[in-house]
Each structure stands twice: as structure tokens, then as C-alpha cells.
Amino acid sequence: MRPTFMFIALLAAASGCVTTEVGNPQTDSDVAVAFTGFDEESTDPPVLMRQSFIFRSGVVFTEAWLSLPLVELRFADDCAGDDSRLEGATFVELVSGQELPALPTITSSAQQLCRLEMEVGPTVSVPTGVPEDLAGASILIRGTNADGVPFELRDTLEERFRLDGPYDLDGDESFLVGFALADWLRAADVAAVADEDPVLIDIASRPAVIEGFRERVSDSADLFRDEGGDGLLD
């Protein structure tokens, strides 16, 4: 079993992947990747270390944790050919943009970032700073529903994402994996039944809600170039 919060630093260049010709020297690129949530319907400017997302539905997210046992970057001089990769693992909180542990900056001599692949999956244990309730799960969301009643969603989703480029590399480059959070949960999904307080949502208590939630999470991720290098989607 792959450790859930230990980094695997592996950058194995495939044969013919990176070449350097006399008179055409290649420049190394330092590539950084961060994670964030966003609300496509919001007109508010993006901010660092956000405290909450307040959606038009009235649903509020104060925490949205993901366990990512694998994050894989694929590099090449020509993405139609062979490529090299780096693997790592992390936990991310999409409201504030926290990563524990943070993915390292990667130095690559390739000319393109071809794609990013990542797995969302359950974790056995969590590092300091990550809620203990995420242990044994892959997603943990906390917030309030449209009536202001606290809710918590905990799920064991297992999903592999592939976010394709290619992106040309030229010196220091920053990228953001963004998740469109507004559609993850409907107002009815987190409505209290009887006198529930807080509202607890998982596959056992609300299977239909979780099935719809999983489908929407699977379609919500994209890869963006961070033009300002500030961790914000402009």
C-alpha cells in the first residue's frame, strides 16, 4: 500500500524524452502546483486563505478536504512522445488552499507539461493539521445549509483524474488544480431531516445524495496556468 502522506520523489526520464543539442541549449523550469476551490457564479475577487465559500444555493463550505494518495506530473519535449514523471501525495483543503504536506517545486528540463493525473482515495491516517475525521475517508466537507444548520459530509470516493495540457514551459511556472465547488452539493442535499443538528451525510445515511455528489465531483476539476504565481485563479 502506498503511504498516504510520504512523498515519493521520482523523476525518471524515458529514453529520448529530453535532448540537448549544441547551439540549442534547454532551460530548466521550476514547476509548482497548488490546489484551490472556486465558484464560477461568484463575482467576488479571489483571496488567499479564504474562510468560506457562500454559494447562491445558500449552502456554505467552511472546509473541503481531499485525500490525494497520488499526484503525478507528466513532462516531455513533445507530448506526443515519451515522457517523464514525478509522483507525490498530499492532503488539500480547497476553501483555504492548504496543502499538507505541500508538494515540492519540480525542476524539469522538458519543454512541456503534458498533463497532471491524480487519485482521490481513502487514507488510513492523517498528518498533524488535517482533521482526524478524514482518516478512513477521502473527502470531508463541513459547512452550513441554507437554514444555517451545520452539516458534515464524509465519503470514501475513489476517483482518478486526468487533466491534459500541453503547457509550454519557459522558466519558473505555476499551475493550479481548481475544483468548481458550487455544484458539489444542492440545497436539498444538506437539508435537515426532522431535528437533525448537525446534518451528517455519508453513503449509509443518504446514498442517493452521495451518488449524485460523486458524479459532480468527478466532473469538477481542471488545470490552470497560474499567471500571477500567487495561488489565485484570476
C-alpha positions in Angstrom: 0.0 0.0 0.0 1.3 3.4 -0.9 1.9 5.7 2.1 -0.6 8.4 2.2 1.4 11.4 3.3 5.0 10.5 2.5 6.4 11.9 -0.7 7.8 9.7 -3.4 10.2 11.8 -5.3 10.6 10.0 -8.7 11.7 11.8 -11.8 12.5 9.0 -14.3 13.4 10.3 -17.8 12.3 7.9 -20.6 14.7 7.3 -23.4 14.6 10.1 -25.9 12.4 12.2 -23.7 14.8 15.1 -23.1 17.5 16.1 -25.5 20.0 18.9 -25.6 21.5 20.0 -28.9 24.7 22.1 -29.5 23.6 25.6 -30.2 20.1 25.0 -28.8 20.5 24.7 -25.0 17.5 23.8 -23.0 16.5 25.9 -19.9 15.3 24.2 -16.8 11.9 25.1 -15.5 10.8 25.1 -11.9 7.2 23.9 -11.8 4.9 24.4 -8.8 1.4 23.0 -8.4 -1.2 24.1 -5.9 -4.9 23.3 -5.3 -7.9 25.5 -4.8 -11.7 25.6 -5.0 -13.6 28.2 -6.9 -17.2 29.3 -7.5 -17.9 30.0 -11.2 -21.0 32.0 -10.3 -19.3 34.4 -7.8 -18.3 37.9 -8.8 -16.1 38.3 -5.6 -12.4 38.7 -6.2 -10.3 35.6 -5.3 -8.4 35.8 -2.0 -5.8 33.7 -0.3 -6.6 31.7 2.9 -10.4 32.2 2.3 -12.6 31.5 5.3 -15.6 30.1 3.5 -17.5 29.8 0.2 -21.1 31.1 0.3 -23.0 29.7 -2.7 -26.2 31.0 -4.3 -28.0 28.0 -3.1 -27.4 29.2 0.5 -25.0 26.3 1.2 -21.8 27.4 2.8 -18.5 25.4 2.8 -16.0 26.2 5.6 -13.8 23.2 4.9 -13.4 20.9 1.9 -10.7 18.3 2.4 -9.4 15.8 -0.2 -7.0 12.9 0.3 -4.8 12.6 -2.7 -2.6 9.4 -2.4 -1.1 10.2 -5.8 -0.4 13.3 -7.8 1.6 12.7 -11.0 3.0 15.3 -13.4 4.0 14.2 -16.9 6.7 16.1 -18.8 8.1 15.8 -22.3 9.8 17.8 -25.1 7.0 16.6 -27.3 3.8 15.4 -25.5 3.1 13.1 -28.5 6.1 11.0 -27.5 7.6 9.5 -24.4 7.5 11.5 -21.2 8.9 11.6 -17.7 7.0 12.0 -14.4 7.1 12.9 -10.8 4.9 11.4 -8.2 3.8 12.7 -4.8 1.0 12.6 -2.3 -0.8 15.3 -0.2 -3.9 16.4 1.6 -5.6 19.6 0.3 -8.2 21.9 1.8 -10.0 23.6 -1.1 -11.5 26.6 0.8 -8.3 28.0 2.2 -5.9 26.4 -0.3 -3.9 24.5 2.4 -1.7 21.5 1.4 -0.3 19.1 4.0 2.4 18.3 3.1 3.0 20.8 0.3 4.0 19.4 -3.0 7.6 20.3 -3.8 8.6 22.5 -6.7 9.8 20.3 -9.5 12.7 21.2 -11.8 12.4 19.8 -15.3 14.4 20.2 -18.4 11.5 19.2 -20.6 9.8 21.7 -22.8 6.2 20.9 -22.0 4.0 19.8 -19.1 1.8 17.3 -20.8 -0.8 16.5 -18.1 -1.5 16.1 -14.4 -3.0 12.9 -13.1 -4.2 12.5 -9.5 -6.1 10.0 -7.4 -8.7 10.8 -4.8 -8.8 7.9 -2.3 -9.3 7.0 1.3 -6.5 7.4 3.8 -5.6 5.2 6.8 -4.1 8.1 8.8 -3.7 11.8 8.6 -0.8 14.1 9.4 -0.9 16.9 12.0 -3.1 19.7 10.8 -5.6 17.5 8.9 -8.9 16.7 10.7 -8.9 13.2 12.2 -12.4 12.7 10.8 -10.7 12.4 7.3 -8.9 9.2 8.4 -10.6 6.3 6.6 -12.2 8.6 4.1 -11.2 10.6 1.0 -13.4 13.7 1.3 -14.6 15.7 4.3 -16.8 18.7 3.9 -18.0 21.0 6.7 -20.3 24.0 6.5 -23.9 25.1 6.9 -27.0 24.5 4.9 -29.4 27.2 3.7 -31.1 27.3 7.1 -27.8 27.8 8.9 -27.7 24.3 10.3 -24.2 22.8 10.4 -23.5 19.8 8.2 -20.7 17.4 7.6 -20.2 15.1 4.6 -17.8 12.3 4.8 -17.2 10.0 1.8 -14.8 7.3 0.5 -14.8 8.3 -3.1 -12.1 6.7 -5.2 -11.5 8.5 -8.5 -8.6 9.1 -10.9 -8.5 12.5 -12.6 -6.5 13.2 -15.8 -6.1 16.9 -16.6 -4.5 17.4 -20.0 -2.3 20.1 -21.4 0.1 20.5 -23.1 1.5 23.7 -21.5 4.8 25.1 -22.8 7.5 25.6 -20.1 9.8 28.6 -20.1 11.5 29.2 -16.7 9.5 29.3 -13.5 5.9 28.1 -13.9 3.0 27.8 -11.5 -0.2 25.8 -12.1 -3.4 25.5 -10.1 -5.7 22.4 -9.9 -9.1 24.1 -9.5 -12.3 22.4 -8.3 -15.6 24.0 -9.1 -17.3 23.6 -5.8 -20.7 25.3 -6.3 -22.3 22.2 -7.9 -21.0 19.7 -5.5 -24.0 19.9 -3.2 -27.6 21.1 -3.8 -29.5 22.9 -1.1 -31.8 19.8 -0.7 -28.8 17.5 -0.3 -27.9 19.1 3.0 -31.3 20.0 4.3 -32.1 18.8 7.8 -34.5 15.9 8.3 -36.6 16.3 11.4 -34.4 17.9 14.1 -31.0 17.0 12.7 -28.3 19.2 14.1 -25.7 18.8 12.7 -26.7 17.1 9.5 -24.4 14.1 8.9 -24.1 12.8 5.3 -22.4 9.6 4.2 -23.2 6.6 1.9 -25.1 4.9 4.7 -27.4 7.7 5.7 -28.0 9.4 2.3 -26.9 7.1 -0.5 -28.7 9.0 -3.3 -27.1 12.2 -2.2 -23.7 10.7 -2.2 -24.1 9.1 -5.6 -25.0 12.4 -7.2 -22.3 14.2 -5.2 -19.7 11.7 -6.6 -20.7 12.3 -10.2 -20.4 16.1 -9.8 -17.0 15.9 -8.1 -15.7 13.7 -10.9 -16.6 16.5 -13.4 -15.4 19.4 -11.4 -11.6 19.6 -11.8 -9.4 21.5 -14.2 -5.8 22.6 -14.6 -5.0 26.3 -15.0 -1.8 28.2 -15.5 -1.2 30.5 -12.5 -0.2 33.6 -14.5 0.5 35.7 -11.4 2.2 32.9 -9.5 0.1 33.9 -6.4 -2.1 30.8 -6.0 -5.2 32.7 -7.1 -7.5 32.0 -10.1 -7.7 35.4 -11.8 
